[in-house]
Amino acid sequence: MLSLKAAPIRWLLGMAGAGTNKAEGVRLLKLTAEQGHYLALFARLMLAVGELRDGRTQQGKVILVGLSQEFPQNTLYQRQIARLH
């Protein structure tokens, strides 16, 4: 998420020790989504947001459908999927 900031802000964040490499962030999110325990669901949701933000609607939708099937009582996933049609 930090990689989406403007260049001067990324520079300042980098000086403070924050990682602003988008590819590395996505790699770590995928690793957390696959192998994580407490943050796996959050990582999957963040991956879906990233896919949708980058214009990869189909990939984001696949992630949301998986979350929707895992948590059918959560209507937020179904509503977001419906907005993608």
C-alpha positions as CSV (number, residue, x, y, z in Angstrom):
1,M,0.0,0.0,0.0
2,L,2.9,2.3,0.7
3,S,4.1,1.9,-2.9
4,L,1.0,3.8,-4.1
5,K,2.1,7.0,-2.3
6,A,3.8,9.9,-4.2
7,A,7.5,9.7,-4.8
8,P,8.6,12.2,-2.1
9,I,6.5,10.4,0.5
10,R,7.9,7.0,-0.5
11,W,11.4,8.5,-0.2
12,L,10.6,9.7,3.3
13,L,9.0,6.4,4.2
14,G,12.1,4.6,2.9
15,M,14.3,6.8,5.0
16,A,12.2,5.8,8.1
17,G,12.7,2.2,7.3
18,A,9.3,1.4,5.7
19,G,9.3,-0.9,2.7
20,T,7.7,0.6,-0.4
21,N,8.5,-2.1,-3.0
22,K,5.1,-3.1,-4.4
23,A,6.3,-6.4,-5.8
24,E,7.9,-7.4,-2.5
25,G,4.7,-6.4,-0.7
26,V,2.5,-8.5,-2.9
27,R,4.9,-11.4,-2.5
28,L,4.6,-11.2,1.3
29,L,0.8,-10.9,1.1
30,K,0.7,-14.0,-1.0
31,L,2.9,-15.8,1.4
32,T,0.8,-14.7,4.3
33,A,-2.4,-15.7,2.5
34,E,-1.1,-19.2,1.8
35,Q,0.8,-19.9,5.0
36,G,-0.4,-17.4,7.6
37,H,-2.8,-18.1,10.4
38,Y,-4.1,-15.0,12.1
39,L,-3.5,-12.6,9.2
40,A,-4.3,-15.0,6.3
41,L,-7.8,-13.7,5.7
42,F,-6.7,-10.1,5.9
43,A,-3.9,-10.8,3.4
44,R,-6.4,-12.5,1.0
45,L,-8.7,-9.4,1.2
46,M,-5.8,-7.1,0.6
47,L,-4.8,-9.2,-2.4
48,A,-8.3,-8.8,-3.8
49,V,-8.2,-5.1,-3.3
50,G,-4.9,-4.9,-5.0
51,E,-6.1,-6.9,-8.0
52,L,-9.2,-4.7,-8.3
53,R,-7.2,-1.5,-8.0
54,D,-4.8,-2.7,-10.7
55,G,-7.7,-3.4,-13.1
56,R,-7.5,-7.2,-12.8
57,T,-11.2,-7.6,-12.0
58,Q,-11.3,-11.4,-12.8
59,Q,-8.5,-12.2,-10.4
60,G,-10.0,-10.0,-7.7
61,K,-13.3,-11.6,-8.2
62,V,-11.9,-15.1,-7.8
63,I,-10.4,-14.2,-4.4
64,L,-13.7,-12.6,-3.3
65,V,-15.7,-15.6,-4.4
66,G,-13.4,-17.8,-2.3
67,L,-13.9,-15.6,0.7
68,S,-17.7,-15.5,0.1
69,Q,-17.9,-19.3,0.0
70,E,-15.8,-19.6,3.1
71,F,-17.9,-17.0,5.0
72,P,-21.4,-17.1,3.5
73,Q,-22.8,-15.2,6.4
74,N,-20.8,-12.1,5.5
75,T,-22.8,-10.3,2.9
76,L,-20.1,-7.7,2.2
77,Y,-18.3,-10.1,-0.1
78,Q,-21.5,-10.9,-2.1
79,R,-22.3,-7.3,-2.5
80,Q,-18.8,-6.5,-3.8
81,I,-19.0,-9.4,-6.2
82,A,-22.4,-8.1,-7.5
83,R,-20.9,-4.7,-8.0
84,L,-18.2,-6.2,-10.3
85,H,-20.8,-7.6,-12.8
